[in-house]
Amino acid sequence: MARCKVGVQFWPQHAEMAPMREAWEAADAMGVDSLWVWDHFYPLMGEAEGKHFEGWTTLAAMAATTSNAMLGTLVTGIHYRNVDLLADMARTVDHLSNGRAYLGIGSGWFEKDYDEYGFEFGTAGSRLRDLDAQIPRLKARLAKLNPAPIGSLPIMIGGGGEKVTLRIVAEQADAWNSFGPPVQYAKKNAILDEWCEKVGRDPAEIERTVALMQPAEIDQFEYFLDAGATHIILGMPQPFDLAPVQRLLDLAKG
């Protein structure tokens, strides 16, 4: 049994669709546990007006052309779509993938997305309050949809805010994603466990994922495991070099 799960997030910026499709299909064939895109409307790095693709339609194509890995957005801003619609989109991707979808959500942070697409940016506090309030509505819509999801469709929340975000994770999420370095991740992970105790949740019910933004972070693999990560996801820009993914897979096998 592998010591942890391995995923790869293909950044849909400064990229062409054909090589991105080839890369996610190759990664699926390599045996990764999960495939991801992010959910933004403009590049996060490099040329601000550079090429960029929308996340959920990309995810639907990913679902249709892969066979093995779980897949999801890492993560969707809760304000970017009506949450009833978001639930229906996630359910549809779940069916397209034969039950392999995550529903990754967060409170949002990239102000340009909001300004350019006409969403109210608000404040960090107001966005977190909206996230907290909208998740029950999201779950209620999922329960009403016909046909229902065929997979478990775990809800992942991304973020590391110790007073609010991790409390929401403890109360409402099936998986949690944050970032390194390992010392910081370990601190956040311990605080999530404390929140689980406070709200009466078994911490083992929440999958712990960490997103690596650079291949160099693979050198800290053992430290991330010691910090509590059970699923390590490598971010990948174009050109999509899968050699670091193979290295992660080899480390995960021990």
Contacts in CASP RR format, 6 or more apart in sequence:
PFRMAT RR
TARGET T0000
AUTHOR 0000-0000-0000
METHOD contacts of the structure
MODEL  1
MARCKVGVQFWPQHAEMAPMREAWEAADAMGVDSLWVWDHFYPLMGEAEG
KHFEGWTTLAAMAATTSNAMLGTLVTGIHYRNVDLLADMARTVDHLSNGR
AYLGIGSGWFEKDYDEYGFEFGTAGSRLRDLDAQIPRLKARLAKLNPAPI
GSLPIMIGGGGEKVTLRIVAEQADAWNSFGPPVQYAKKNAILDEWCEKVG
RDPAEIERTVALMQPAEIDQFEYFLDAGATHIILGMPQPFDLAPVQRLLD
LAKG
2 252 0 8 1.000
2 253 0 8 1.000
2 254 0 8 1.000
3 225 0 8 1.000
3 251 0 8 1.000
3 252 0 8 1.000
3 253 0 8 1.000
3 254 0 8 1.000
4 225 0 8 1.000
4 229 0 8 1.000
4 230 0 8 1.000
4 231 0 8 1.000
4 232 0 8 1.000
4 252 0 8 1.000
5 33 0 8 1.000
5 34 0 8 1.000
5 209 0 8 1.000
5 230 0 8 1.000
5 231 0 8 1.000
5 232 0 8 1.000
5 252 0 8 1.000
6 32 0 8 1.000
6 33 0 8 1.000
6 34 0 8 1.000
6 231 0 8 1.000
6 232 0 8 1.000
6 233 0 8 1.000
6 234 0 8 1.000
6 245 0 8 1.000
6 248 0 8 1.000
6 249 0 8 1.000
6 252 0 8 1.000
7 27 0 8 1.000
7 32 0 8 1.000
7 33 0 8 1.000
7 34 0 8 1.000
7 35 0 8 1.000
7 36 0 8 1.000
7 69 0 8 1.000
7 231 0 8 1.000
7 232 0 8 1.000
7 233 0 8 1.000
7 234 0 8 1.000
7 245 0 8 1.000
7 248 0 8 1.000
8 24 0 8 1.000
8 27 0 8 1.000
8 32 0 8 1.000
8 34 0 8 1.000
8 35 0 8 1.000
8 36 0 8 1.000
8 233 0 8 1.000
8 234 0 8 1.000
8 235 0 8 1.000
8 236 0 8 1.000
8 242 0 8 1.000
8 245 0 8 1.000
9 35 0 8 1.000
9 36 0 8 1.000
9 37 0 8 1.000
9 38 0 8 1.000
9 74 0 8 1.000
9 211 0 8 1.000
9 233 0 8 1.000
9 234 0 8 1.000
9 235 0 8 1.000
9 236 0 8 1.000
10 20 0 8 1.000
10 23 0 8 1.000
10 24 0 8 1.000
10 35 0 8 1.000
10 36 0 8 1.000
10 37 0 8 1.000
10 235 0 8 1.000
10 236 0 8 1.000
10 240 0 8 1.000
11 37 0 8 1.000
11 38 0 8 1.000
11 44 0 8 1.000
11 235 0 8 1.000
11 236 0 8 1.000
11 237 0 8 1.000
11 238 0 8 1.000
12 20 0 8 1.000
12 37 0 8 1.000
12 38 0 8 1.000
12 52 0 8 1.000
12 53 0 8 1.000
12 54 0 8 1.000
12 55 0 8 1.000
12 58 0 8 1.000
13 40 0 8 1.000
13 42 0 8 1.000
13 43 0 8 1.000
13 44 0 8 1.000
13 45 0 8 1.000
13 46 0 8 1.000
13 50 0 8 1.000
13 51 0 8 1.000
13 52 0 8 1.000
13 237 0 8 1.000
14 43 0 8 1.000
14 46 0 8 1.000
14 47 0 8 1.000
14 50 0 8 1.000
14 51 0 8 1.000
14 52 0 8 1.000
14 237 0 8 1.000
14 238 0 8 1.000
15 51 0 8 1.000
15 53 0 8 1.000
15 237 0 8 1.000
15 238 0 8 1.000
16 51 0 8 1.000
16 238 0 8 1.000
17 53 0 8 1.000
17 58 0 8 1.000
19 238 0 8 1.000
19 239 0 8 1.000
19 240 0 8 1.000
20 53 0 8 1.000
20 58 0 8 1.000
20 238 0 8 1.000
20 240 0 8 1.000
21 61 0 8 1.000
21 62 0 8 1.000
21 65 0 8 1.000
22 240 0 8 1.000
23 236 0 8 1.000
23 240 0 8 1.000
23 242 0 8 1.000
24 35 0 8 1.000
24 62 0 8 1.000
24 65 0 8 1.000
24 66 0 8 1.000
25 65 0 8 1.000
25 66 0 8 1.000
26 242 0 8 1.000
27 35 0 8 1.000
27 69 0 8 1.000
27 242 0 8 1.000
27 245 0 8 1.000
28 35 0 8 1.000
28 66 0 8 1.000
28 67 0 8 1.000
28 68 0 8 1.000
28 69 0 8 1.000
29 68 0 8 1.000
30 242 0 8 1.000
30 245 0 8 1.000
30 246 0 8 1.000
30 249 0 8 1.000
31 68 0 8 1.000
31 69 0 8 1.000
31 249 0 8 1.000
32 69 0 8 1.000
32 245 0 8 1.000
32 249 0 8 1.000
33 69 0 8 1.000
33 70 0 8 1.000
33 231 0 8 1.000
34 69 0 8 1.000
34 70 0 8 1.000
34 71 0 8 1.000
34 72 0 8 1.000
34 102 0 8 1.000
34 231 0 8 1.000
34 233 0 8 1.000
35 62 0 8 1.000
35 66 0 8 1.000
35 69 0 8 1.000
35 70 0 8 1.000
35 71 0 8 1.000
35 72 0 8 1.000
36 71 0 8 1.000
36 72 0 8 1.000
36 73 0 8 1.000
36 74 0 8 1.000
36 233 0 8 1.000
37 55 0 8 1.000
37 58 0 8 1.000
37 59 0 8 1.000
37 62 0 8 1.000
37 72 0 8 1.000
37 73 0 8 1.000
37 74 0 8 1.000
38 44 0 8 1.000
38 55 0 8 1.000
38 73 0 8 1.000
38 74 0 8 1.000
38 75 0 8 1.000
39 55 0 8 1.000
39 56 0 8 1.000
39 73 0 8 1.000
39 74 0 8 1.000
39 75 0 8 1.000
39 76 0 8 1.000
39 77 0 8 1.000
39 80 0 8 1.000
40 52 0 8 1.000
40 55 0 8 1.000
40 110 0 8 1.000
40 113 0 8 1.000
41 52 0 8 1.000
41 54 0 8 1.000
41 112 0 8 1.000
41 113 0 8 1.000
41 116 0 8 1.000
41 117 0 8 1.000
42 48 0 8 1.000
42 49 0 8 1.000
42 50 0 8 1.000
42 52 0 8 1.000
42 110 0 8 1.000
42 112 0 8 1.000
42 113 0 8 1.000
42 116 0 8 1.000
43 49 0 8 1.000
43 50 0 8 1.000
43 51 0 8 1.000
43 52 0 8 1.000
44 110 0 8 1.000
45 237 0 8 1.000
48 112 0 8 1.000
55 73 0 8 1.000
56 73 0 8 1.000
56 76 0 8 1.000
56 89 0 8 1.000
56 93 0 8 1.000
59 71 0 8 1.000
59 72 0 8 1.000
59 73 0 8 1.000
59 93 0 8 1.000
60 92 0 8 1.000
60 93 0 8 1.000
60 96 0 8 1.000
62 71 0 8 1.000
63 71 0 8 1.000
63 93 0 8 1.000
63 96 0 8 1.000
63 97 0 8 1.000
63 100 0 8 1.000
63 101 0 8 1.000
64 96 0 8 1.000
64 97 0 8 1.000
66 97 0 8 1.000
66 100 0 8 1.000
68 100 0 8 1.000
69 100 0 8 1.000
70 100 0 8 1.000
70 101 0 8 1.000
70 102 0 8 1.000
71 93 0 8 1.000
71 97 0 8 1.000
71 100 0 8 1.000
71 101 0 8 1.000
71 102 0 8 1.000
72 93 0 8 1.000
72 101 0 8 1.000
72 102 0 8 1.000
72 103 0 8 1.000
72 104 0 8 1.000
73 102 0 8 1.000
73 104 0 8 1.000
74 104 0 8 1.000
74 156 0 8 1.000
74 158 0 8 1.000
74 177 0 8 1.000
74 211 0 8 1.000
74 233 0 8 1.000
75 104 0 8 1.000
75 105 0 8 1.000
75 106 0 8 1.000
75 156 0 8 1.000
75 157 0 8 1.000
75 158 0 8 1.000
75 177 0 8 1.000
76 86 0 8 1.000
76 103 0 8 1.000
76 104 0 8 1.000
76 105 0 8 1.000
76 106 0 8 1.000
77 105 0 8 1.000
77 106 0 8 1.000
77 107 0 8 1.000
77 108 0 8 1.000
78 105 0 8 1.000
78 106 0 8 1.000
78 107 0 8 1.000
78 108 0 8 1.000
78 127 0 8 1.000
78 130 0 8 1.000
78 131 0 8 1.000
78 134 0 8 1.000
79 108 0 8 1.000
79 114 0 8 1.000
79 119 0 8 1.000
79 120 0 8 1.000
79 127 0 8 1.000
79 130 0 8 1.000
80 113 0 8 1.000
80 117 0 8 1.000
80 119 0 8 1.000
81 89 0 8 1.000
83 134 0 8 1.000
83 137 0 8 1.000
83 138 0 8 1.000
83 141 0 8 1.000
84 137 0 8 1.000
84 138 0 8 1.000
84 141 0 8 1.000
86 103 0 8 1.000
86 105 0 8 1.000
86 138 0 8 1.000
87 103 0 8 1.000
87 138 0 8 1.000
87 139 0 8 1.000
87 141 0 8 1.000
87 142 0 8 1.000
87 145 0 8 1.000
88 141 0 8 1.000
88 145 0 8 1.000
90 101 0 8 1.000
90 103 0 8 1.000
90 142 0 8 1.000
90 149 0 8 1.000
90 153 0 8 1.000
91 142 0 8 1.000
91 145 0 8 1.000
91 148 0 8 1.000
91 149 0 8 1.000
91 153 0 8 1.000
93 101 0 8 1.000
94 100 0 8 1.000
94 101 0 8 1.000
94 149 0 8 1.000
94 150 0 8 1.000
94 151 0 8 1.000
94 153 0 8 1.000
95 147 0 8 1.000
95 149 0 8 1.000
95 150 0 8 1.000
98 150 0 8 1.000
99 149 0 8 1.000
99 150 0 8 1.000
99 151 0 8 1.000
99 152 0 8 1.000
99 153 0 8 1.000
100 151 0 8 1.000
101 149 0 8 1.000
101 151 0 8 1.000
101 153 0 8 1.000
102 153 0 8 1.000
102 154 0 8 1.000
102 155 0 8 1.000
102 156 0 8 1.000
102 175 0 8 1.000
103 138 0 8 1.000
103 153 0 8 1.000
103 154 0 8 1.000
103 155 0 8 1.000
103 156 0 8 1.000
104 155 0 8 1.000
104 156 0 8 1.000
104 157 0 8 1.000
104 158 0 8 1.000
104 175 0 8 1.000
104 177 0 8 1.000
105 131 0 8 1.000
105 135 0 8 1.000
105 138 0 8 1.000
105 155 0 8 1.000
105 156 0 8 1.000
105 157 0 8 1.000
105 158 0 8 1.000
106 131 0 8 1.000
106 157 0 8 1.000
106 158 0 8 1.000
106 159 0 8 1.000
107 124 0 8 1.000
107 125 0 8 1.000
107 127 0 8 1.000
107 128 0 8 1.000
107 130 0 8 1.000
107 131 0 8 1.000
107 159 0 8 1.000
107 165 0 8 1.000
108 127 0 8 1.000
109 124 0 8 1.000
109 127 0 8 1.000
111 121 0 8 1.000
113 119 0 8 1.000
114 120 0 8 1.000
114 121 0 8 1.000
115 121 0 8 1.000
121 127 0 8 1.000
125 164 0 8 1.000
128 164 0 8 1.000
128 165 0 8 1.000
128 168 0 8 1.000
131 157 0 8 1.000
131 168 0 8 1.000
132 164 0 8 1.000
132 168 0 8 1.000
132 172 0 8 1.000
135 155 0 8 1.000
135 168 0 8 1.000
135 172 0 8 1.000
136 172 0 8 1.000
138 155 0 8 1.000
139 155 0 8 1.000
142 148 0 8 1.000
142 149 0 8 1.000
142 153 0 8 1.000
152 174 0 8 1.000
154 174 0 8 1.000
154 175 0 8 1.000
154 207 0 8 1.000
155 172 0 8 1.000
155 173 0 8 1.000
155 174 0 8 1.000
155 175 0 8 1.000
156 173 0 8 1.000
156 174 0 8 1.000
156 175 0 8 1.000
156 176 0 8 1.000
156 177 0 8 1.000
156 207 0 8 1.000
156 209 0 8 1.000
157 165 0 8 1.000
157 168 0 8 1.000
157 169 0 8 1.000
157 172 0 8 1.000
157 173 0 8 1.000
157 175 0 8 1.000
157 176 0 8 1.000
157 177 0 8 1.000
158 165 0 8 1.000
158 169 0 8 1.000
158 176 0 8 1.000
158 177 0 8 1.000
158 178 0 8 1.000
159 165 0 8 1.000
159 166 0 8 1.000
159 169 0 8 1.000
159 176 0 8 1.000
159 177 0 8 1.000
159 178 0 8 1.000
160 166 0 8 1.000
160 178 0 8 1.000
160 188 0 8 1.000
161 188 0 8 1.000
162 188 0 8 1.000
162 191 0 8 1.000
166 176 0 8 1.000
166 188 0 8 1.000
166 191 0 8 1.000
166 192 0 8 1.000
166 195 0 8 1.000
167 195 0 8 1.000
167 198 0 8 1.000
167 199 0 8 1.000
169 176 0 8 1.000
169 192 0 8 1.000
169 195 0 8 1.000
169 206 0 8 1.000
170 192 0 8 1.000
170 195 0 8 1.000
170 196 0 8 1.000
170 198 0 8 1.000
170 199 0 8 1.000
170 201 0 8 1.000
170 203 0 8 1.000
170 206 0 8 1.000
171 195 0 8 1.000
171 199 0 8 1.000
171 201 0 8 1.000
173 206 0 8 1.000
174 205 0 8 1.000
174 206 0 8 1.000
174 207 0 8 1.000
175 206 0 8 1.000
175 207 0 8 1.000
175 208 0 8 1.000
175 209 0 8 1.000
175 231 0 8 1.000
176 192 0 8 1.000
176 206 0 8 1.000
176 207 0 8 1.000
176 208 0 8 1.000
176 209 0 8 1.000
177 209 0 8 1.000
177 210 0 8 1.000
177 211 0 8 1.000
177 233 0 8 1.000
178 185 0 8 1.000
178 188 0 8 1.000
178 209 0 8 1.000
178 210 0 8 1.000
178 211 0 8 1.000
179 185 0 8 1.000
179 210 0 8 1.000
179 211 0 8 1.000
179 213 0 8 1.000
180 210 0 8 1.000
180 212 0 8 1.000
180 217 0 8 1.000
180 224 0 8 1.000
181 220 0 8 1.000
182 220 0 8 1.000
182 223 0 8 1.000
182 224 0 8 1.000
182 226 0 8 1.000
182 227 0 8 1.000
183 227 0 8 1.000
185 210 0 8 1.000
185 224 0 8 1.000
185 227 0 8 1.000
185 228 0 8 1.000
185 229 0 8 1.000
186 226 0 8 1.000
186 227 0 8 1.000
186 228 0 8 1.000
189 208 0 8 1.000
189 227 0 8 1.000
189 228 0 8 1.000
189 229 0 8 1.000
192 203 0 8 1.000
192 206 0 8 1.000
192 208 0 8 1.000
193 203 0 8 1.000
195 201 0 8 1.000
196 202 0 8 1.000
196 203 0 8 1.000
196 206 0 8 1.000
197 203 0 8 1.000
207 230 0 8 1.000
207 231 0 8 1.000
208 228 0 8 1.000
208 229 0 8 1.000
208 230 0 8 1.000
208 231 0 8 1.000
209 229 0 8 1.000
209 230 0 8 1.000
209 231 0 8 1.000
209 232 0 8 1.000
209 233 0 8 1.000
210 224 0 8 1.000
210 227 0 8 1.000
210 229 0 8 1.000
210 231 0 8 1.000
210 232 0 8 1.000
210 233 0 8 1.000
211 233 0 8 1.000
211 234 0 8 1.000
211 235 0 8 1.000
212 218 0 8 1.000
212 232 0 8 1.000
212 233 0 8 1.000
212 234 0 8 1.000
212 235 0 8 1.000
213 235 0 8 1.000
215 234 0 8 1.000
215 244 0 8 1.000
218 234 0 8 1.000
218 244 0 8 1.000
218 247 0 8 1.000
218 248 0 8 1.000
218 251 0 8 1.000
221 232 0 8 1.000
221 248 0 8 1.000
221 251 0 8 1.000
224 232 0 8 1.000
232 248 0 8 1.000
232 252 0 8 1.000
234 244 0 8 1.000
234 245 0 8 1.000
234 248 0 8 1.000
236 244 0 8 1.000
236 245 0 8 1.000
END
